[in-house]
Amino acid sequence: MSGDRMKKILKYFPVLLIIVFLGLYFSYQNGYYESVIRDKMALTNQNIEKFEQDVKDGHDITLDDYFIQEKNYSTKASSISLKVSNKLENIIDSGIKYLFRKIASVVE
């Protein structure tokens, strides 16, 4: 790669990181993860009702009938981007707190 092309890539890399961070942050804030957990809970309640009905009916009961193995759709990229966004959130949060502490000390 030429030096100019590398400089362009490095110039836009922080912007890309911020966009990824904001996307993950807004999906978290809009309750995506809570809705996934709520869906899992509803599925669990359905399995409990099925289990109770099978006990009443006298069916043979095995645990495999009531536990659903969930596929793991996460990839290395998604887990890494989540870790990066959490680190960025902590860095930005501590930076803003530091900035406001300095502003507060100057004002007082």
Short mmCIF file of the C-alpha atoms (twelve columns), coordinates in Angstrom:
data_MODEL
# 
_entry.id   MODEL 
# 
loop_
_atom_site.group_PDB 
_atom_site.id 
_atom_site.type_symbol 
_atom_site.label_atom_id 
_atom_site.label_alt_id 
_atom_site.label_comp_id 
_atom_site.label_asym_id 
_atom_site.label_seq_id 
_atom_site.Cartn_x 
_atom_site.Cartn_y 
_atom_site.Cartn_z 
_atom_site.pdbx_PDB_model_num 
ATOM 1   C CA . MET A 1   0.000   0.000   0.000  1 
ATOM 2   C CA . SER A 2   1.145   3.469   -0.674 1 
ATOM 3   C CA . GLY A 3   1.656   5.929   2.132  1 
ATOM 4   C CA . ASP A 4   -1.203  8.198   1.024  1 
ATOM 5   C CA . ARG A 5   -3.685  5.330   0.908  1 
ATOM 6   C CA . MET A 6   -2.635  4.138   4.357  1 
ATOM 7   C CA . LYS A 7   -3.056  7.658   5.734  1 
ATOM 8   C CA . LYS A 8   -6.611  7.796   4.336  1 
ATOM 9   C CA . ILE A 9   -7.473  4.473   5.938  1 
ATOM 10  C CA . LEU A 10  -6.025  5.524   9.285  1 
ATOM 11  C CA . LYS A 11  -7.824  8.851   9.019  1 
ATOM 12  C CA . TYR A 12  -11.253 7.196   8.737  1 
ATOM 13  C CA . PHE A 13  -10.616 4.307   11.136 1 
ATOM 14  C CA . PRO A 14  -11.650 6.249   14.284 1 
ATOM 15  C CA . VAL A 15  -14.848 7.315   12.521 1 
ATOM 16  C CA . LEU A 16  -15.592 3.683   11.730 1 
ATOM 17  C CA . LEU A 17  -14.997 2.718   15.359 1 
ATOM 18  C CA . ILE A 18  -17.352 5.447   16.549 1 
ATOM 19  C CA . ILE A 19  -20.058 4.310   14.116 1 
ATOM 20  C CA . VAL A 20  -19.734 0.696   15.281 1 
ATOM 21  C CA . PHE A 21  -19.815 1.821   18.900 1 
ATOM 22  C CA . LEU A 22  -22.907 3.969   18.356 1 
ATOM 23  C CA . GLY A 23  -24.694 1.138   16.542 1 
ATOM 24  C CA . LEU A 24  -24.071 -1.315  19.358 1 
ATOM 25  C CA . TYR A 25  -24.857 1.284   21.999 1 
ATOM 26  C CA . PHE A 26  -28.208 2.229   20.453 1 
ATOM 27  C CA . SER A 27  -29.212 -1.402  19.955 1 
ATOM 28  C CA . TYR A 28  -28.486 -1.984  23.639 1 
ATOM 29  C CA . GLN A 29  -30.342 1.158   24.726 1 
ATOM 30  C CA . ASN A 30  -33.384 0.312   22.595 1 
ATOM 31  C CA . GLY A 31  -33.847 -2.935  24.471 1 
ATOM 32  C CA . TYR A 32  -32.770 -5.476  21.881 1 
ATOM 33  C CA . TYR A 33  -31.032 -7.652  24.453 1 
ATOM 34  C CA . GLU A 34  -33.915 -7.363  26.921 1 
ATOM 35  C CA . SER A 35  -36.358 -8.501  24.252 1 
ATOM 36  C CA . VAL A 36  -34.184 -11.537 23.505 1 
ATOM 37  C CA . ILE A 37  -34.149 -12.421 27.209 1 
ATOM 38  C CA . ARG A 38  -37.926 -11.917 27.427 1 
ATOM 39  C CA . ASP A 39  -38.410 -14.287 24.485 1 
ATOM 40  C CA . LYS A 40  -36.244 -16.908 26.195 1 
ATOM 41  C CA . MET A 41  -38.304 -16.561 29.363 1 
ATOM 42  C CA . ALA A 42  -41.561 -17.021 27.412 1 
ATOM 43  C CA . LEU A 43  -40.142 -20.136 25.792 1 
ATOM 44  C CA . THR A 44  -39.126 -21.443 29.197 1 
ATOM 45  C CA . ASN A 45  -42.637 -20.834 30.552 1 
ATOM 46  C CA . GLN A 46  -44.076 -22.771 27.606 1 
ATOM 47  C CA . ASN A 47  -41.744 -25.672 28.370 1 
ATOM 48  C CA . ILE A 48  -42.784 -25.621 32.027 1 
ATOM 49  C CA . GLU A 49  -46.446 -25.836 31.013 1 
ATOM 50  C CA . LYS A 50  -45.635 -28.689 28.609 1 
ATOM 51  C CA . PHE A 51  -43.744 -30.477 31.388 1 
ATOM 52  C CA . GLU A 52  -46.660 -30.099 33.826 1 
ATOM 53  C CA . GLN A 53  -49.109 -31.384 31.230 1 
ATOM 54  C CA . ASP A 54  -46.890 -34.387 30.463 1 
ATOM 55  C CA . VAL A 55  -46.686 -35.207 34.180 1 
ATOM 56  C CA . LYS A 56  -50.493 -35.066 34.455 1 
ATOM 57  C CA . ASP A 57  -50.868 -37.273 31.384 1 
ATOM 58  C CA . GLY A 58  -48.323 -39.804 32.679 1 
ATOM 59  C CA . HIS A 59  -45.908 -39.534 29.748 1 
ATOM 60  C CA . ASP A 60  -42.291 -40.594 29.985 1 
ATOM 61  C CA . ILE A 61  -40.263 -37.536 30.911 1 
ATOM 62  C CA . THR A 62  -36.717 -36.779 29.811 1 
ATOM 63  C CA . LEU A 63  -34.990 -33.480 30.332 1 
ATOM 64  C CA . ASP A 64  -33.946 -33.258 26.688 1 
ATOM 65  C CA . ASP A 65  -37.598 -32.764 25.723 1 
ATOM 66  C CA . TYR A 66  -37.807 -29.506 27.695 1 
ATOM 67  C CA . PHE A 67  -34.408 -27.908 27.259 1 
ATOM 68  C CA . ILE A 68  -33.846 -26.320 23.886 1 
ATOM 69  C CA . GLN A 69  -30.236 -25.968 22.854 1 
ATOM 70  C CA . GLU A 70  -29.912 -22.488 21.458 1 
ATOM 71  C CA . LYS A 71  -27.600 -21.973 18.530 1 
ATOM 72  C CA . ASN A 72  -24.775 -19.558 19.133 1 
ATOM 73  C CA . TYR A 73  -24.866 -16.995 16.344 1 
ATOM 74  C CA . SER A 74  -22.129 -14.800 17.718 1 
ATOM 75  C CA . THR A 75  -18.959 -14.551 15.746 1 
ATOM 76  C CA . LYS A 76  -15.491 -13.447 16.637 1 
ATOM 77  C CA . ALA A 77  -16.187 -10.130 14.940 1 
ATOM 78  C CA . SER A 78  -19.345 -9.469  16.951 1 
ATOM 79  C CA . SER A 79  -17.775 -10.427 20.274 1 
ATOM 80  C CA . ILE A 80  -14.671 -8.347  19.540 1 
ATOM 81  C CA . SER A 81  -16.772 -5.350  18.481 1 
ATOM 82  C CA . LEU A 82  -18.830 -5.657  21.660 1 
ATOM 83  C CA . LYS A 83  -15.658 -5.714  23.757 1 
ATOM 84  C CA . VAL A 84  -14.274 -2.722  21.855 1 
ATOM 85  C CA . SER A 85  -17.502 -0.775  22.294 1 
ATOM 86  C CA . ASN A 86  -17.519 -1.522  26.030 1 
ATOM 87  C CA . LYS A 87  -13.912 -0.329  26.320 1 
ATOM 88  C CA . LEU A 88  -14.709 2.802   24.306 1 
ATOM 89  C CA . GLU A 89  -17.722 3.467   26.504 1 
ATOM 90  C CA . ASN A 90  -15.565 3.223   29.621 1 
ATOM 91  C CA . ILE A 91  -12.866 5.456   28.134 1 
ATOM 92  C CA . ILE A 92  -15.343 8.088   26.953 1 
ATOM 93  C CA . ASP A 93  -17.210 7.953   30.271 1 
ATOM 94  C CA . SER A 94  -14.044 8.416   32.317 1 
ATOM 95  C CA . GLY A 95  -12.846 11.166  29.964 1 
ATOM 96  C CA . ILE A 96  -16.099 13.095  30.308 1 
ATOM 97  C CA . LYS A 97  -16.062 12.687  34.098 1 
ATOM 98  C CA . TYR A 98  -12.456 13.913  34.186 1 
ATOM 99  C CA . LEU A 99  -13.341 16.896  31.986 1 
ATOM 100 C CA . PHE A 100 -16.266 17.901  34.188 1 
ATOM 101 C CA . ARG A 101 -14.176 17.524  37.348 1 
ATOM 102 C CA . LYS A 102 -11.571 19.874  35.859 1 
ATOM 103 C CA . ILE A 103 -14.265 22.339  34.799 1 
ATOM 104 C CA . ALA A 104 -15.821 22.166  38.281 1 
ATOM 105 C CA . SER A 105 -12.447 22.826  39.933 1 
ATOM 106 C CA . VAL A 106 -11.855 25.873  37.710 1 
ATOM 107 C CA . VAL A 107 -15.358 27.254  38.368 1 
ATOM 108 C CA . GLU A 108 -15.016 26.918  42.135 1 
# 
